[in-house]
Amino acid sequence: MEVQKVLKQVEKDDIKFITLQFTDLLGVIKEVIIPVEELEGASRHGVWFDGSSVEGFARIQESDLFLKPDMATYAVVPWLTEDGKTARLICDIYRADGDPFEGDPRFILKQAAAEVAKEGFEYNVGPEPEFYLFKADGQNRTSPIDYDGYFDLSSHEGYKTIKKIIAALESFGIKVETSHHEVGFGQYEIDFNYGQCLDVADKVLTLKYTAKKIAQMHDLHATFMPKPEMGKPGSGMHVHQSLFDTKSKTNAFYDKDHKYNLSKIAFSFIAGQIKHINAMCAILCPTVNSYKRLVSGFEAPVYVTWAAMNRSALLRIPKWFKAKSEAARIELRCPDPACNPYLAFAVMLKAGMDGIKNDLTPPEPVEEDIYSLDDESLLQKNIDLLPTSLQEALDALKKDKVLQKVLGEHLFERYIDVKTKECDEFKKQVTPWEIETYLDTF
């Protein structure tokens, strides 16, 4: 949407304030609020902020950064009506000299998508974010809103809250396809339309913002933490993905004559993601807590395999698209909703494109239950494990030149620094389990 159209729209919508939103390195939403009268100036010159105060952004000597709103992301915030209505705009970040800030996660994805567009492709994704709704109980922060299970009829309170989240998302222009109760008590999933990667990354950001705010308004807490409770299902964000050929205007992943209805391009894309998966995990599974979800016994993948019917595989080919070319896709099952969606989609895209560029071929599919295989069988089939810790994933990222190039030197160095400190801090912790296990034993 052009600036003048937005200026007319804010007048029509009787907007008094604008929340300018962006994410830090970790994908945490930040905002600056301005009076609506400042919007035109913000669109021309940006709004200054101190980048050195934002996690992983800039050093003190290079802290002057500017937010410039993307007018296509304009939406009225449905719950901010007191003392005047508020609209939301997602921003890109620039340096004082007018150049894009190379540490801006949204810029990283825009750049990756633009490079692929030159090769005649558009990267489309469809994430399935899961999250928990807990009661705002100071004594027990993980008390679930309900005790229902997968696809169960939700409790009145859960259904009411999810309905309000969906209604709010529609106000943001996000069409929700489905929502349902997940396996865990108080765990839900909301899926929206498949689409272009940047647009969908913005939607993931908006979903997190919306779910948390609506939950707060109902004395609840929405969390996208990967594994909030021991022994309970973790929250993942499976991502369906495909390439659209902009020249032929067809799905580049589709081949009606192949057994899996996938093209050679699709198989090379799979091979590229398998090649880079250990390093990708540092971005897709970005917390020390993420690796407590990636354990055997739950639905989250542990082994580096691909398949069609096998739901324990890392990469899965949904079979329902057979003979429906526009729906041909690959599902990556290891990402979790704590990831920064801009960085996640960027590394997924470029890893897959590296497979296409180098004409890589994936290993044979593994359709049997991988969890039932013994160590010898895994070795014979040459099946590798995903990283078992954030530190392992970071070590892989440090060796992966392709993904380092995607992130850029600035963001790569900041990311490694921030996440290494997180790992080091975790190593120092003495947990209740350790006290219970060791205090009286030794």
KABEL-V259800 format. One record per residue. N is the residue number from 1. RES is the residue in one letter. PHI is phi in degrees with one decimal (none if undefined). NEAR is the number of other ideal C-beta (glycine too) atoms within 12 Angstrom. D_FIRST is the distance of its C-alpha to the first C-alpha in Angstrom with 2 decimals. Layout:
((N/RES/PHI/NEAR/D_FIRST) (N/RES/PHI/NEAR/D_FIRST))
//
This chain:
((1/M/none/20/0.00) (2/E/-72.6/13/3.79) (3/V/-57.8/22/6.64) (4/Q/-64.0/14/8.40) (5/K/-65.8/15/6.40) (6/V/-67.5/30/6.61) (7/L/-61.8/28/10.09) (8/K/-69.8/17/11.00) (9/Q/-68.5/24/10.13) (10/V/-64.6/36/12.26) (11/E/-68.1/18/14.90) (12/K/-64.1/15/14.96) (13/D/-83.7/25/15.26) (14/D/58.0/15/17.88) (15/I/-81.4/32/16.64) (16/K/-110.3/25/19.26) (17/F/-136.7/29/18.45) (18/I/-124.1/42/15.83) (19/T/-98.3/37/17.03) (20/L/-93.0/37/15.85) (21/Q/-115.4/37/17.01) (22/F/-156.9/44/18.35) (23/T/-115.8/39/21.46) (24/D/-80.6/33/24.74) (25/L/-57.5/39/26.76) (26/L/-86.7/31/28.05) (27/G/91.4/39/24.80) (28/V/-78.5/26/25.51) (29/I/-74.4/34/22.56) (30/K/-119.9/32/22.58) (31/E/-149.1/29/20.78) (32/V/-127.3/30/20.78) (33/I/-105.2/27/20.38) (34/I/-127.2/31/19.54) (35/P/-64.2/22/19.85) (36/V/-59.6/31/16.74) (37/E/-63.9/16/18.25) (38/E/-90.1/26/17.78) (39/L/-64.5/39/13.99) (40/E/-61.3/22/13.53) (41/G/-64.5/21/16.42) (42/A/-64.1/34/15.23) (43/S/-68.9/31/12.05) (44/R/-87.0/17/14.61) (45/H/-112.6/17/17.66) (46/G/84.5/33/17.04) (47/V/-120.0/34/19.32) (48/W/-69.2/22/22.76) (49/F/-149.9/30/24.56) (50/D/-87.6/19/27.84) (51/G/-65.3/33/27.33) (52/S/-70.1/19/31.06) (53/S/-93.1/16/30.87) (54/V/-104.7/30/28.45) (55/E/-51.3/26/30.25) (56/G/78.6/36/30.62) (57/F/-84.5/36/28.24) (58/A/-146.7/30/30.26) (59/R/-79.5/19/33.75) (60/I/-53.6/11/34.76) (61/Q/-73.9/8/35.07) (62/E/-134.2/20/31.46) (63/S/-86.9/20/29.79) (64/D/-74.5/25/27.32) (65/L/-126.8/37/23.82) (66/F/-133.9/33/20.40) (67/L/-93.7/41/17.31) (68/K/-121.5/35/13.92) (69/P/-69.2/41/11.03) (70/D/-87.4/33/8.40) (71/M/-63.9/30/5.29) (72/A/-69.5/20/4.69) (73/T/-98.4/33/8.10) (74/Y/-60.9/37/8.05) (75/A/-160.0/38/11.16) (76/V/-81.9/31/14.25) (77/V/-80.6/32/17.36) (78/P/-65.4/28/19.88) (79/W/-96.8/26/23.00) (80/L/-99.6/26/22.24) (81/T/-121.3/17/23.23) (82/E/-67.4/10/26.40) (83/D/60.5/10/26.43) (84/G/115.4/20/22.89) (85/K/-73.6/26/19.88) (86/T/-121.6/33/17.79) (87/A/-112.5/40/14.20) (88/R/-111.6/44/13.51) (89/L/-135.5/44/11.32) (90/I/-84.9/41/12.69) (91/C/-114.6/41/13.66) (92/D/-99.2/40/15.05) (93/I/-112.7/44/18.44) (94/Y/-128.0/30/19.91) (95/R/-83.9/26/23.43) (96/A/-63.6/18/24.68) (97/D/-83.5/12/24.96) (98/G/93.3/16/21.25) (99/D/-81.0/19/21.84) (100/P/-59.6/27/20.19) (101/F/-77.5/39/22.57) (102/E/-70.2/30/24.53) (103/G/-96.7/42/25.29) (104/D/-80.6/42/21.74) (105/P/-56.4/52/21.86) (106/R/-66.5/44/18.15) (107/F/-64.0/35/18.80) (108/I/-59.6/46/21.85) (109/L/-70.3/43/20.06) (110/K/-59.5/32/17.35) (111/Q/-66.0/31/20.36) (112/A/-62.8/39/22.38) (113/A/-65.1/35/19.80) (114/A/-66.5/22/19.37) (115/E/-63.8/22/23.17) (116/V/-71.4/36/23.61) (117/A/-62.2/23/21.07) (118/K/-65.0/14/23.45) (119/E/-91.6/23/26.15) (120/G/90.3/20/24.37) (121/F/-124.6/36/23.39) (122/E/-121.5/32/20.55) (123/Y/-93.6/47/21.68) (124/N/-111.4/36/21.14) (125/V/-136.7/44/22.47) (126/G/-141.5/34/23.46) (127/P/-79.5/44/24.95) (128/E/-124.6/37/27.43) (129/P/-73.6/45/27.48) (130/E/-109.7/43/30.67) (131/F/-156.7/45/31.52) (132/Y/-107.1/41/34.36) (133/L/-110.9/46/34.57) (134/F/-110.8/38/37.52) (135/K/-72.2/27/39.16) (136/A/-77.8/21/38.78) (137/D/-112.9/14/42.47) (138/G/-62.8/10/43.66) (139/Q/-79.6/9/46.78) (140/N/-131.5/13/45.22) (141/R/-74.4/17/41.61) (142/T/-118.7/25/41.47) (143/S/-80.1/22/42.81) (144/P/-70.5/34/40.77) (145/I/-69.8/35/39.28) (146/D/-154.7/29/41.28) (147/Y/-123.1/17/43.81) (148/D/-88.6/26/42.30) (149/G/-123.5/21/41.89) (150/Y/-58.0/18/39.84) (151/F/62.8/15/38.30) (152/D/-67.2/20/40.54) (153/L/-64.9/14/39.79) (154/S/-71.2/29/38.18) (155/S/-62.4/22/39.96) (156/H/-57.7/14/38.86) (157/E/-66.7/23/37.38) (158/G/-65.4/35/35.53) (159/Y/-61.9/23/34.19) (160/K/-61.5/21/33.08) (161/T/-67.5/39/31.20) (162/I/-63.9/40/29.48) (163/K/-59.5/21/28.46) (164/K/-68.1/29/26.86) (165/I/-64.4/41/24.98) (166/I/-63.9/30/23.71) (167/A/-62.2/20/22.74) (168/A/-66.7/32/20.82) (169/L/-61.5/36/19.00) (170/E/-64.0/25/18.02) (171/S/-64.6/28/16.55) (172/F/-84.6/36/14.30) (173/G/83.1/26/13.29) (174/I/-103.1/33/16.02) (175/K/-87.9/20/18.55) (176/V/-80.3/30/21.94) (177/E/-82.7/21/24.33) (178/T/-147.8/18/27.50) (179/S/-146.4/34/29.09) (180/H/-159.9/25/32.77) (181/H/-75.0/33/35.50) (182/E/-93.2/39/36.41) (183/V/-66.3/24/39.94) (184/G/-74.8/37/40.29) (185/F/-62.8/29/41.19) (186/G/74.8/38/38.03) (187/Q/-103.6/45/35.82) (188/Y/-132.5/49/32.74) (189/E/-133.3/36/30.12) (190/I/-126.6/44/26.63) (191/D/-114.4/31/24.98) (192/F/-125.3/33/21.51) (193/N/-55.9/22/20.11) (194/Y/-61.8/31/20.89) (195/G/-172.5/28/18.00) (196/Q/-61.0/30/16.72) (197/C/-57.7/44/18.26) (198/L/-66.9/36/15.48) (199/D/-61.7/35/13.56) (200/V/-71.9/38/17.03) (201/A/-60.9/45/18.08) (202/D/-60.6/41/15.31) (203/K/-68.9/38/16.70) (204/V/-62.3/48/20.21) (205/L/-59.1/45/19.44) (206/T/-67.1/39/18.11) (207/L/-60.9/40/21.21) (208/K/-60.8/38/23.55) (209/Y/-59.2/38/22.12) (210/T/-68.4/42/22.30) (211/A/-60.4/42/25.73) (212/K/-66.1/31/27.28) (213/K/-68.0/30/26.15) (214/I/-62.9/35/27.19) (215/A/-59.7/34/30.43) (216/Q/-58.1/21/31.25) (217/M/-67.7/21/30.90) (218/H/-116.3/27/33.57) (219/D/56.5/18/35.93) (220/L/-124.5/33/34.99) (221/H/-129.9/31/33.87) (222/A/-95.6/40/31.41) (223/T/-130.4/36/32.10) (224/F/-102.7/47/30.73) (225/M/-58.8/33/33.88) (226/P/-61.9/40/35.29) (227/K/-141.9/33/38.85) (228/P/-75.4/36/39.39) (229/E/-138.4/26/42.87) (230/M/-63.9/16/45.76) (231/G/78.7/15/46.87) (232/K/-110.4/26/43.83) (233/P/-59.5/33/40.97) (234/G/-83.3/41/38.29) (235/S/-101.8/44/34.55) (236/G/-109.3/40/32.94) (237/M/-143.4/45/29.55) (238/H/-55.9/36/30.47) (239/V/-124.5/42/27.74) (240/H/-82.8/36/27.64) (241/Q/-147.9/45/26.41) (242/S/-156.0/43/26.33) (243/L/-110.7/41/25.35) (244/F/-102.8/33/23.66) (245/D/-80.8/27/25.09) (246/T/-72.9/20/22.33) (247/K/-81.6/14/25.11) (248/S/-87.4/16/27.11) (249/K/55.4/13/24.24) (250/T/-133.9/22/26.63) (251/N/-76.2/32/27.20) (252/A/-70.6/37/29.08) (253/F/-90.1/40/31.01) (254/Y/-96.8/31/32.73) (255/D/-145.6/23/36.27) (256/K/-65.3/18/38.08) (257/D/-91.3/12/41.47) (258/H/-88.1/19/41.43) (259/K/-53.2/14/43.03) (260/Y/-95.5/31/39.90) (261/N/58.2/29/37.62) (262/L/-115.7/38/36.06) (263/S/-85.2/29/35.80) (264/K/-61.0/22/37.35) (265/I/-59.9/34/33.92) (266/A/-63.5/38/33.50) (267/F/-67.5/34/36.96) (268/S/-67.7/29/36.36) (269/F/-62.5/44/33.16) (270/I/-59.5/46/35.38) (271/A/-61.8/32/37.99) (272/G/-64.8/39/35.60) (273/Q/-69.6/43/34.50) (274/I/-64.9/40/38.17) (275/K/-58.9/32/39.13) (276/H/-103.4/39/36.72) (277/I/-61.8/45/36.76) (278/N/-61.7/36/38.99) (279/A/-71.7/39/36.77) (280/M/-60.0/44/33.58) (281/C/-59.5/48/35.18) (282/A/-62.5/46/34.91) (283/I/-98.7/51/31.11) (284/L/-77.1/50/31.01) (285/C/-127.9/50/33.88) (286/P/-92.2/44/33.43) (287/T/-124.7/39/35.97) (288/V/-62.3/34/39.75) (289/N/-69.9/29/39.32) (290/S/-56.4/44/37.43) (291/Y/-84.2/33/40.73) (292/K/-88.3/31/42.47) (293/R/-86.1/44/40.23) (294/L/-85.0/40/41.05) (295/V/-131.1/26/44.68) (296/S/-65.6/20/46.85) (297/G/110.8/15/47.39) (298/F/-119.9/27/43.83) (299/E/-77.2/29/41.07) (300/A/-63.5/37/39.40) (301/P/-70.9/42/40.42) (302/V/-124.6/31/43.08) (303/Y/-106.6/37/44.03) (304/V/-87.9/37/42.20) (305/T/-141.2/39/42.42) (306/W/-133.7/40/40.44) (307/A/-168.3/32/41.35) (308/A/-102.1/27/40.33) (309/M/-90.9/18/42.25) (310/N/-77.3/29/43.07) (311/R/-80.5/27/40.85) (312/S/-91.5/32/42.42) (313/A/-75.2/39/40.95) (314/L/-66.8/43/38.34) (315/L/-116.5/48/36.42) (316/R/-122.6/35/36.67) (317/I/-104.7/42/36.00) (318/P/-59.2/32/35.15) (319/K/-85.9/22/37.48) (320/W/-70.0/16/35.79) (321/F/-85.7/29/33.54) (322/K/-47.9/19/36.69) (323/A/66.6/14/36.18) (324/K/-124.4/17/32.50) (325/S/-59.2/26/30.95) (326/E/-67.7/19/27.29) (327/A/-99.4/25/28.47) (328/A/-61.8/38/30.55) (329/R/-159.5/40/29.87) (330/I/-122.4/50/31.60) (331/E/-104.9/39/31.72) (332/L/-96.6/48/32.29) (333/R/-107.6/42/34.11) (334/C/-89.9/46/34.81) (335/P/-59.3/49/31.52) (336/D/-123.6/45/31.47) (337/P/-74.0/45/28.72) (338/A/-79.1/40/29.76) (339/C/-70.4/46/28.16) (340/N/-77.2/45/25.05) (341/P/-61.7/43/22.80) (342/Y/-65.5/45/21.11) (343/L/-70.5/47/24.62) (344/A/-60.8/48/26.08) (345/F/-67.5/49/23.81) (346/A/-65.2/43/24.16) (347/V/-72.2/51/27.97) (348/M/-62.2/53/28.22) (349/L/-62.7/50/26.34) (350/K/-72.4/43/28.35) (351/A/-64.7/47/31.61) (352/G/-63.2/47/31.19) (353/M/-67.1/39/30.33) (354/D/-64.4/34/33.46) (355/G/-64.5/33/35.42) (356/I/-68.2/33/34.10) (357/K/-58.4/21/34.71) (358/N/-100.3/17/38.27) (359/D/52.3/16/39.00) (360/L/-76.7/26/40.04) (361/T/-120.8/19/41.75) (362/P/-75.1/33/41.63) (363/P/-66.5/23/44.92) (364/E/-65.2/19/46.34) (365/P/-67.8/26/44.64) (366/V/-119.7/34/46.46) (367/E/-90.2/21/46.51) (368/E/-79.3/21/49.28) (369/D/-67.2/17/48.89) (370/I/-66.8/30/48.61) (371/Y/-65.8/24/49.75) (372/S/-88.3/13/53.08) (373/L/-80.9/21/53.84) (374/D/-85.0/12/56.34) (375/D/-59.9/12/56.02) (376/E/-65.3/9/58.07) (377/S/-66.0/17/55.89) (378/L/-62.2/22/52.71) (379/L/-67.6/12/54.42) (380/Q/-63.1/12/55.56) (381/K/-85.5/21/52.09) (382/N/57.1/16/50.70) (383/I/-94.6/32/48.20) (384/D/-91.5/25/46.71) (385/L/-96.9/27/45.52) (386/L/-67.2/40/42.16) (387/P/-54.3/32/42.50) (388/T/-98.9/24/44.34) (389/S/-154.4/28/42.93) (390/L/-62.0/41/40.02) (391/Q/-61.7/28/42.45) (392/E/-60.9/27/43.24) (393/A/-65.8/41/39.59) (394/L/-63.6/37/39.08) (395/D/-62.2/21/42.19) (396/A/-67.8/34/40.77) (397/L/-63.9/39/37.47) (398/K/-63.6/23/39.56) (399/K/-99.9/17/41.12) (400/D/-96.6/30/38.05) (401/K/-68.8/17/36.95) (402/V/-63.8/30/34.18) (403/L/-73.0/43/32.33) (404/Q/-61.1/28/33.14) (405/K/-66.2/24/31.39) (406/V/-60.6/40/28.25) (407/L/-73.3/41/28.24) (408/G/84.0/27/29.30) (409/E/-58.3/16/32.36) (410/H/-60.6/29/30.83) (411/L/-70.3/41/29.27) (412/F/-58.1/33/32.22) (413/E/-63.7/22/34.78) (414/R/-64.5/33/33.07) (415/Y/-64.1/41/32.68) (416/I/-59.6/33/36.32) (417/D/-64.3/22/37.48) (418/V/-63.8/30/35.73) (419/K/-74.6/40/36.74) (420/T/-66.0/24/40.28) (421/K/-63.2/21/40.77) (422/E/-62.1/30/39.67) (423/C/-62.6/28/42.27) (424/D/-63.4/16/44.93) (425/E/-65.8/15/44.36) (426/F/-64.3/21/44.70) (427/K/-60.2/15/47.95) (428/K/-81.0/11/49.50) (429/Q/-71.9/15/48.96) (430/V/-107.8/13/52.01) (431/T/-88.7/16/50.93) (432/P/-57.0/11/52.78) (433/W/-59.8/12/53.65) (434/E/-65.5/13/55.49) (435/I/-61.6/13/57.42) (436/E/-64.0/11/58.36) (437/T/-82.9/12/59.42) (438/Y/-110.3/12/61.15) (439/L/-58.6/12/62.37) (440/D/-89.7/8/65.55) (441/T/-76.0/8/66.02) (442/F/-112.7/7/66.59))
//
